[in-house]
Amino acid sequence: MYNEINVGERIKYFRTKSGLSQESLALQAEINPAFLGHLERGLKNPTIKTLEKITCALGISLAEFFEPNTETTDEKQAALTHIYNQIKDLPLESVNKISIILQNVLTLEK
């Protein structure tokens, strides 16, 4: 079965879920902010390479980008994407420390 997907709406959906402005997403994806605006409004269509840059900046895969939405998955994905965006540029040592903290918190919850 064929389901039509509006790429611009999907970009905006994931961007707003991640709490990113158009400018910050464009900078992270290394594309022009005005071009991102055109994509979201459906005035332009991205190449696969551009879409890969955008999904990478959003912390999602291309497969996730095209998956049908489910509310619980979307809410969880938004939270995970937000966490990813906060730590992705940190040095490995800092990420490892955060991982240890997370493991300790999860152990306390059991």
C-alpha positions as CSV (number, residue, x, y, z in Angstrom):
1,M,0.0,0.0,0.0
2,Y,1.3,3.4,-0.9
3,N,1.2,6.2,1.7
4,E,2.1,9.7,0.5
5,I,4.5,11.4,2.9
6,N,5.0,15.2,2.9
7,V,8.8,15.5,3.5
8,G,8.6,19.1,4.5
9,E,5.9,18.4,7.2
10,R,8.0,15.5,8.5
11,I,11.1,17.7,8.8
12,K,9.2,20.3,10.7
13,Y,7.5,17.7,12.9
14,F,10.8,16.1,14.0
15,R,12.5,19.5,14.3
16,T,9.8,20.9,16.6
17,K,9.8,17.6,18.6
18,S,13.5,18.1,19.1
19,G,13.0,21.6,20.3
20,L,15.2,23.0,17.5
21,S,14.7,26.3,15.6
22,Q,15.0,26.2,11.9
23,E,18.3,28.0,12.2
24,S,19.8,25.7,14.7
25,L,18.8,22.6,12.7
26,A,20.1,24.1,9.5
27,L,23.4,24.9,11.2
28,Q,23.7,21.4,12.6
29,A,22.8,19.9,9.2
30,E,25.2,22.3,7.4
31,I,22.5,23.6,5.1
32,N,21.2,27.1,4.5
33,P,18.4,28.2,7.0
34,A,16.4,29.7,4.2
35,F,16.6,26.5,2.2
36,L,15.4,24.5,5.3
37,G,12.4,26.9,5.5
38,H,11.6,26.2,1.8
39,L,11.8,22.5,2.5
40,E,9.4,22.7,5.4
41,R,6.9,24.7,3.4
42,G,7.1,22.3,0.5
43,L,8.6,24.9,-1.9
44,K,11.7,22.8,-2.5
45,N,12.5,19.1,-2.4
46,P,15.7,17.8,-0.7
47,T,18.2,15.4,-2.3
48,I,18.8,12.2,-0.4
49,K,22.2,13.6,0.7
50,T,20.4,16.7,2.2
51,L,17.8,14.5,3.8
52,E,20.6,12.4,5.4
53,K,22.2,15.5,6.8
54,I,18.9,16.7,8.3
55,T,18.0,13.3,9.8
56,C,21.5,13.0,11.2
57,A,21.2,16.4,12.8
58,L,17.9,15.3,14.2
59,G,19.4,12.1,15.6
60,I,17.1,9.8,13.6
61,S,17.7,7.4,10.7
62,L,16.1,7.8,7.3
63,A,14.0,4.7,8.1
64,E,12.7,6.5,11.3
65,F,12.0,9.6,9.2
66,F,9.6,7.6,6.9
67,E,8.1,5.4,9.6
68,P,4.4,5.9,10.4
69,N,3.8,7.8,13.6
70,T,2.6,6.4,16.9
71,E,2.0,8.7,19.8
72,T,3.9,6.8,22.5
73,T,6.8,6.2,20.1
74,D,6.9,9.8,19.0
75,E,7.0,11.1,22.6
76,K,9.7,8.7,23.6
77,Q,11.6,9.5,20.3
78,A,11.4,13.2,21.0
79,A,12.9,12.7,24.4
80,L,15.7,10.5,23.1
81,T,16.4,13.0,20.3
82,H,16.6,15.8,22.8
83,I,19.1,13.9,24.9
84,Y,21.1,13.0,21.9
85,N,21.2,16.6,20.7
86,Q,22.5,17.7,24.1
87,I,25.4,15.3,24.3
88,K,26.4,14.5,20.7
89,D,29.1,17.2,20.5
90,L,30.6,16.4,23.9
91,P,34.0,14.6,24.1
92,L,33.9,10.8,24.5
93,E,35.1,11.0,28.1
94,S,32.1,13.2,29.0
95,V,29.7,10.9,27.1
96,N,31.1,7.9,29.0
97,K,30.6,9.7,32.4
98,I,27.0,10.5,31.4
99,S,26.5,6.8,30.6
100,I,27.8,5.8,34.0
101,I,25.5,8.3,35.7
102,L,22.6,7.0,33.6
103,Q,23.4,3.4,34.6
104,N,23.5,4.4,38.3
105,V,20.1,6.1,38.0
106,L,18.6,3.1,36.3
107,T,20.0,0.8,39.0
108,L,18.3,2.9,41.7
109,E,15.0,2.7,39.9
110,K,14.9,-1.1,40.0
